[in-house]
Amino acid sequence: MCKVVNYSQAVSVLVSAYTLLAISIDRYMAIMRPLKPRLSKRAAKTVVAAVWGGALATAAPVSVVSQLQRPTMWHQYCQADMCLEQWEHSWQSTQYTISLLVLQFALPLCALIATYARIACAVWGGRPPGEAQGDRDTRLQQSKRKMVKMMVIVVTVFTISWLPLNMFIVLWTIHEHDESWGMWPGMPYVWFASHWLAMSHSCYNPIIYCYMNGRYRRGFKQAFGCLFHMRLDTPSRHRSSACEGVQMSAIILEQSLEIPVPR
């Protein structure tokens, strides 16, 4: 159970980060390359499979090195086990920690900033096609501002949620052999607060997208409406493949943003 829990946590975190990375690239291609075909359902399913496959592979070492331990005399006396990582060499733990920092935080953050900055510049500075029309131009300008605001919020929330925990992990790795660092009374509280903030990021993006994106709301209602209708009509425990989670992911990737095509 120790290996399963640690591995599941690592996979869920990486899936969230890789999904943000995939969505940012999809939006970038849709806005900056408007003449190219949009992402098909088959391609969206391939992206979802790649996201999960990459997360499962990246987190694989966690399932190998995780085991129950009693690291202190207190744990031994109270017979209290902790699920910790036991690496053969300390440098292996350091290298894997740095790799996770890059793949889970630095790479998605850089991709979000780079793609959304380019999109914001292109959309904000683009002119609507055709002759100037007051009402139409006003609506497009409002749509642009709403889109840029949503992108800024997504990047900001991701940074605020994950930066404290990643900084804590880096500092912990640097001071791994410093006993005074580990004995600081406030350490458990800092760890709990930063870990809670990072894990809570999973619930922020759906709220942001539902509040600021009409297509996401419609896709969300469509998916849940399909599930609700199926449960009312079919009492069996088997589900139709049309309502599985893969379709929901495809809807999110295909209809992630309502934005005008820049000219």
Contacts in CASP RR format, 6 or more apart in sequence:
PFRMAT RR
TARGET T0000
AUTHOR 0000-0000-0000
METHOD contacts of the structure
MODEL  1
MCKVVNYSQAVSVLVSAYTLLAISIDRYMAIMRPLKPRLSKRAAKTVVAA
VWGGALATAAPVSVVSQLQRPTMWHQYCQADMCLEQWEHSWQSTQYTISL
LVLQFALPLCALIATYARIACAVWGGRPPGEAQGDRDTRLQQSKRKMVKM
MVIVVTVFTISWLPLNMFIVLWTIHEHDESWGMWPGMPYVWFASHWLAMS
HSCYNPIIYCYMNGRYRRGFKQAFGCLFHMRLDTPSRHRSSACEGVQMSA
IILEQSLEIPVPR
2 66 0 8 1.000
2 67 0 8 1.000
2 68 0 8 1.000
2 83 0 8 1.000
3 62 0 8 1.000
3 63 0 8 1.000
3 64 0 8 1.000
3 66 0 8 1.000
3 67 0 8 1.000
4 63 0 8 1.000
5 83 0 8 1.000
6 62 0 8 1.000
6 63 0 8 1.000
6 66 0 8 1.000
6 83 0 8 1.000
6 85 0 8 1.000
7 59 0 8 1.000
7 60 0 8 1.000
7 62 0 8 1.000
7 63 0 8 1.000
7 66 0 8 1.000
10 58 0 8 1.000
10 59 0 8 1.000
10 62 0 8 1.000
10 100 0 8 1.000
11 55 0 8 1.000
11 56 0 8 1.000
11 59 0 8 1.000
12 202 0 8 1.000
13 104 0 8 1.000
13 198 0 8 1.000
13 199 0 8 1.000
14 54 0 8 1.000
14 55 0 8 1.000
14 58 0 8 1.000
14 59 0 8 1.000
14 103 0 8 1.000
14 104 0 8 1.000
15 51 0 8 1.000
15 52 0 8 1.000
15 55 0 8 1.000
16 201 0 8 1.000
16 202 0 8 1.000
17 103 0 8 1.000
17 104 0 8 1.000
17 105 0 8 1.000
17 108 0 8 1.000
18 51 0 8 1.000
18 54 0 8 1.000
18 55 0 8 1.000
18 108 0 8 1.000
19 51 0 8 1.000
19 249 0 8 1.000
20 108 0 8 1.000
20 112 0 8 1.000
20 154 0 8 1.000
20 158 0 8 1.000
20 205 0 8 1.000
21 107 0 8 1.000
21 108 0 8 1.000
21 111 0 8 1.000
21 112 0 8 1.000
22 47 0 8 1.000
22 50 0 8 1.000
22 51 0 8 1.000
22 253 0 8 1.000
23 252 0 8 1.000
23 253 0 8 1.000
23 256 0 8 1.000
24 108 0 8 1.000
24 111 0 8 1.000
24 112 0 8 1.000
24 115 0 8 1.000
24 116 0 8 1.000
25 111 0 8 1.000
25 115 0 8 1.000
26 39 0 8 1.000
26 47 0 8 1.000
26 253 0 8 1.000
26 256 0 8 1.000
27 115 0 8 1.000
27 116 0 8 1.000
27 119 0 8 1.000
27 256 0 8 1.000
27 257 0 8 1.000
28 115 0 8 1.000
28 118 0 8 1.000
28 119 0 8 1.000
29 36 0 8 1.000
30 38 0 8 1.000
30 39 0 8 1.000
30 257 0 8 1.000
30 259 0 8 1.000
31 119 0 8 1.000
31 122 0 8 1.000
31 123 0 8 1.000
31 259 0 8 1.000
31 261 0 8 1.000
31 262 0 8 1.000
32 118 0 8 1.000
32 119 0 8 1.000
32 122 0 8 1.000
34 261 0 8 1.000
34 262 0 8 1.000
38 254 0 8 1.000
39 47 0 8 1.000
39 253 0 8 1.000
39 254 0 8 1.000
41 247 0 8 1.000
41 250 0 8 1.000
41 254 0 8 1.000
44 249 0 8 1.000
44 250 0 8 1.000
44 253 0 8 1.000
44 254 0 8 1.000
45 246 0 8 1.000
45 249 0 8 1.000
45 250 0 8 1.000
47 253 0 8 1.000
48 246 0 8 1.000
48 249 0 8 1.000
48 250 0 8 1.000
48 253 0 8 1.000
58 99 0 8 1.000
58 100 0 8 1.000
58 103 0 8 1.000
58 104 0 8 1.000
61 96 0 8 1.000
62 85 0 8 1.000
65 85 0 8 1.000
65 86 0 8 1.000
65 87 0 8 1.000
66 83 0 8 1.000
66 84 0 8 1.000
66 85 0 8 1.000
66 86 0 8 1.000
67 83 0 8 1.000
67 84 0 8 1.000
67 86 0 8 1.000
68 81 0 8 1.000
68 82 0 8 1.000
68 83 0 8 1.000
68 84 0 8 1.000
69 75 0 8 1.000
69 81 0 8 1.000
69 82 0 8 1.000
69 83 0 8 1.000
69 84 0 8 1.000
69 86 0 8 1.000
70 76 0 8 1.000
70 79 0 8 1.000
70 80 0 8 1.000
70 81 0 8 1.000
70 82 0 8 1.000
71 82 0 8 1.000
71 84 0 8 1.000
74 80 0 8 1.000
75 81 0 8 1.000
75 82 0 8 1.000
85 93 0 8 1.000
87 93 0 8 1.000
87 96 0 8 1.000
90 176 0 8 1.000
93 173 0 8 1.000
94 173 0 8 1.000
97 169 0 8 1.000
97 170 0 8 1.000
97 173 0 8 1.000
98 173 0 8 1.000
101 166 0 8 1.000
101 169 0 8 1.000
101 170 0 8 1.000
104 162 0 8 1.000
105 162 0 8 1.000
105 163 0 8 1.000
105 166 0 8 1.000
108 158 0 8 1.000
109 155 0 8 1.000
109 158 0 8 1.000
109 159 0 8 1.000
109 162 0 8 1.000
112 154 0 8 1.000
112 155 0 8 1.000
112 158 0 8 1.000
113 155 0 8 1.000
116 151 0 8 1.000
116 152 0 8 1.000
116 154 0 8 1.000
116 155 0 8 1.000
119 147 0 8 1.000
119 151 0 8 1.000
120 148 0 8 1.000
120 151 0 8 1.000
122 262 0 8 1.000
123 144 0 8 1.000
123 147 0 8 1.000
123 148 0 8 1.000
123 259 0 8 1.000
123 260 0 8 1.000
123 262 0 8 1.000
124 144 0 8 1.000
124 148 0 8 1.000
125 262 0 8 1.000
126 262 0 8 1.000
126 263 0 8 1.000
127 263 0 8 1.000
128 136 0 8 1.000
128 137 0 8 1.000
128 140 0 8 1.000
128 260 0 8 1.000
128 263 0 8 1.000
129 263 0 8 1.000
140 260 0 8 1.000
143 258 0 8 1.000
143 259 0 8 1.000
143 260 0 8 1.000
144 259 0 8 1.000
144 260 0 8 1.000
146 212 0 8 1.000
147 257 0 8 1.000
147 258 0 8 1.000
147 259 0 8 1.000
149 212 0 8 1.000
150 208 0 8 1.000
150 209 0 8 1.000
150 212 0 8 1.000
150 213 0 8 1.000
150 257 0 8 1.000
153 208 0 8 1.000
153 212 0 8 1.000
154 205 0 8 1.000
154 208 0 8 1.000
157 201 0 8 1.000
157 204 0 8 1.000
157 205 0 8 1.000
157 208 0 8 1.000
158 201 0 8 1.000
160 197 0 8 1.000
161 197 0 8 1.000
161 198 0 8 1.000
161 200 0 8 1.000
161 201 0 8 1.000
161 204 0 8 1.000
162 198 0 8 1.000
162 201 0 8 1.000
164 193 0 8 1.000
164 194 0 8 1.000
164 197 0 8 1.000
164 198 0 8 1.000
165 194 0 8 1.000
165 195 0 8 1.000
165 197 0 8 1.000
165 198 0 8 1.000
167 194 0 8 1.000
168 190 0 8 1.000
168 191 0 8 1.000
168 194 0 8 1.000
172 181 0 8 1.000
175 181 0 8 1.000
175 182 0 8 1.000
181 187 0 8 1.000
206 220 0 8 1.000
209 216 0 8 1.000
209 217 0 8 1.000
209 252 0 8 1.000
209 256 0 8 1.000
210 216 0 8 1.000
210 217 0 8 1.000
210 220 0 8 1.000
213 256 0 8 1.000
213 257 0 8 1.000
213 258 0 8 1.000
214 258 0 8 1.000
215 255 0 8 1.000
215 256 0 8 1.000
215 257 0 8 1.000
215 258 0 8 1.000
216 252 0 8 1.000
216 255 0 8 1.000
216 256 0 8 1.000
218 255 0 8 1.000
219 251 0 8 1.000
219 252 0 8 1.000
219 255 0 8 1.000
220 251 0 8 1.000
222 251 0 8 1.000
223 243 0 8 1.000
223 245 0 8 1.000
223 247 0 8 1.000
223 248 0 8 1.000
223 251 0 8 1.000
226 242 0 8 1.000
226 243 0 8 1.000
227 243 0 8 1.000
230 239 0 8 1.000
230 240 0 8 1.000
230 243 0 8 1.000
234 240 0 8 1.000
END
